[in-house]
Amino acid sequence: MAATILPFSSELAFVAAIKNDMPIITALFLASSGNVLAIIVNYWLGYFLYEKMHLKLEASRVGKKSLYYGHKYGYGALMLSWLPVIGDPLTIVAGLVRLHFTYFLIIAASLRIIRYIFIAYLL
């Protein structure tokens, strides 16, 4: 739920699991796999919204500019996809502008996993 557009903090759940004696590797695996599955859902949601949204975006000046910047800076913007609040919409936009799925997955998933490793390290 956390890596979708629903308001839920996976970081709090991750920390709570570790604080309640769940082995760190188990918590890391569960949090990471759930988060990666959610960003895949977000990507495909954006991907399938493309047809409907593309025509609307192309019809306006701001929409055309948004598509242009999405295509030009899409992979760079994914470097921010690990951040709370803005990261999840970026994974939807990645599908909307049809970034290559493999590259999307490598960038976004690795950053999400690294985030959990960093949190575990801090604990």
One Martini backbone bead per residue (centre of mass of N, CA, C, O) as a GRO file, in nm:
protein
  123
    1MET     BB    1   0.055   0.064  -0.018
    2ALA     BB    2   0.288   0.279   0.013
    3ALA     BB    3   0.379   0.289  -0.313
    4THR     BB    4   0.132   0.417  -0.358
    5ILE     BB    5  -0.126   0.661  -0.339
    6LEU     BB    6  -0.143   0.574  -0.060
    7PRO     BB    7  -0.151   0.663   0.283
    8PHE     BB    8   0.158   0.511   0.374
    9SER     BB    9   0.419   0.395   0.597
   10SER     BB   10   0.685   0.187   0.541
   11GLU     BB   11   0.894   0.284   0.744
   12LEU     BB   12   0.730   0.239   1.001
   13ALA     BB   13   0.682  -0.063   0.955
   14PHE     BB   14   0.979  -0.142   0.943
   15VAL     BB   15   1.062  -0.042   1.224
   16ALA     BB   16   0.849  -0.200   1.384
   17ALA     BB   17   0.946  -0.481   1.302
   18ILE     BB   18   1.231  -0.456   1.422
   19LYS     BB   19   1.142  -0.369   1.716
   20ASN     BB   20   0.968  -0.662   1.710
   21ASP     BB   21   1.198  -0.887   1.626
   22MET     BB   22   1.253  -0.879   1.338
   23PRO     BB   23   1.442  -0.970   1.111
   24ILE     BB   24   1.610  -0.770   0.904
   25ILE     BB   25   1.603  -0.945   0.644
   26THR     BB   26   1.297  -0.984   0.645
   27ALA     BB   27   1.211  -0.688   0.646
   28LEU     BB   28   1.366  -0.613   0.390
   29PHE     BB   29   1.228  -0.808   0.197
   30LEU     BB   30   0.930  -0.724   0.243
   31ALA     BB   31   0.953  -0.421   0.190
   32SER     BB   32   1.088  -0.434  -0.090
   33SER     BB   33   0.885  -0.614  -0.242
   34GLY     BB   34   0.636  -0.439  -0.191
   35ASN     BB   35   0.750  -0.179  -0.319
   36VAL     BB   36   0.812  -0.292  -0.600
   37LEU     BB   37   0.527  -0.383  -0.669
   38ALA     BB   38   0.402  -0.097  -0.647
   39ILE     BB   39   0.572   0.042  -0.875
   40ILE     BB   40   0.466  -0.143  -1.094
   41VAL     BB   41   0.174  -0.060  -1.073
   42ASN     BB   42   0.221   0.240  -1.127
   43TYR     BB   43   0.343   0.216  -1.405
   44TRP     BB   44   0.097   0.066  -1.540
   45LEU     BB   45  -0.104   0.283  -1.483
   46GLY     BB   46   0.036   0.498  -1.655
   47TYR     BB   47   0.050   0.337  -1.917
   48PHE     BB   48  -0.273   0.301  -1.946
   49LEU     BB   49  -0.322   0.625  -1.940
   50TYR     BB   50  -0.197   0.738  -2.197
   51GLU     BB   51  -0.424   0.764  -2.407
   52LYS     BB   52  -0.599   0.961  -2.242
   53MET     BB   53  -0.373   1.176  -2.161
   54HIS     BB   54  -0.223   1.246  -2.423
   55LEU     BB   55  -0.447   1.408  -2.565
   56LYS     BB   56  -0.473   1.623  -2.342
   57LEU     BB   57  -0.178   1.717  -2.336
   58GLU     BB   58  -0.153   1.791  -2.647
   59ALA     BB   59  -0.386   2.024  -2.626
   60SER     BB   60  -0.169   2.166  -2.447
   61ARG     BB   61   0.096   2.357  -2.365
   62VAL     BB   62   0.163   2.236  -2.087
   63GLY     BB   63   0.138   1.939  -2.174
   64LYS     BB   64   0.363   1.938  -2.383
   65LYS     BB   65   0.584   2.022  -2.186
   66SER     BB   66   0.554   1.783  -1.993
   67LEU     BB   67   0.624   1.562  -2.196
   68TYR     BB   68   0.898   1.664  -2.272
   69TYR     BB   69   1.022   1.652  -1.982
   70GLY     BB   70   0.958   1.353  -1.933
   71HIS     BB   71   1.145   1.251  -2.163
   72LYS     BB   72   1.410   1.408  -2.095
   73TYR     BB   73   1.394   1.363  -1.744
   74GLY     BB   74   1.290   1.084  -1.640
   75TYR     BB   75   1.545   0.934  -1.526
   76GLY     BB   76   1.636   1.161  -1.339
   77ALA     BB   77   1.370   1.174  -1.171
   78LEU     BB   78   1.401   0.881  -1.055
   79MET     BB   79   1.614   0.970  -0.836
   80LEU     BB   80   1.342   1.069  -0.657
   81SER     BB   81   1.161   0.800  -0.601
   82TRP     BB   82   1.241   0.753  -0.285
   83LEU     BB   83   1.070   0.972  -0.199
   84PRO     BB   84   0.847   1.102  -0.025
   85VAL     BB   85   0.542   1.175  -0.202
   86ILE     BB   86   0.699   1.214  -0.497
   87GLY     BB   87   0.781   0.920  -0.584
   88ASP     BB   88   0.511   0.782  -0.665
   89PRO     BB   89   0.424   0.971  -0.900
   90LEU     BB   90   0.681   0.917  -1.069
   91THR     BB   91   0.602   0.617  -1.137
   92ILE     BB   92   0.356   0.698  -1.304
   93VAL     BB   93   0.496   0.888  -1.508
   94ALA     BB   94   0.682   0.675  -1.629
   95GLY     BB   95   0.444   0.532  -1.769
   96LEU     BB   96   0.317   0.772  -1.919
   97VAL     BB   97   0.603   0.826  -2.083
   98ARG     BB   98   0.732   0.547  -2.146
   99LEU     BB   99   0.946   0.420  -2.000
  100HIS     BB  100   1.167   0.192  -1.972
  101PHE     BB  101   1.110  -0.069  -1.769
  102THR     BB  102   1.392  -0.174  -1.694
  103TYR     BB  103   1.514   0.098  -1.610
  104PHE     BB  104   1.306   0.171  -1.406
  105LEU     BB  105   1.349  -0.074  -1.218
  106ILE     BB  106   1.644  -0.034  -1.153
  107ILE     BB  107   1.624   0.247  -1.031
  108ALA     BB  108   1.376   0.239  -0.834
  109ALA     BB  109   1.436  -0.026  -0.679
  110SER     BB  110   1.721   0.032  -0.575
  111LEU     BB  111   1.642   0.286  -0.411
  112ARG     BB  112   1.440   0.146  -0.223
  113ILE     BB  113   1.637  -0.058  -0.100
  114ILE     BB  114   1.849   0.142   0.003
  115ARG     BB  115   1.664   0.283   0.202
  116TYR     BB  116   1.627   0.034   0.392
  117ILE     BB  117   1.923  -0.010   0.454
  118PHE     BB  118   1.967   0.265   0.586
  119ILE     BB  119   1.759   0.236   0.811
  120ALA     BB  120   1.885  -0.020   0.934
  121TYR     BB  121   2.158   0.112   0.997
  122LEU     BB  122   2.037   0.328   1.200
  123LEU     BB  123   1.934   0.093   1.400
   0.00000   0.00000   0.00000
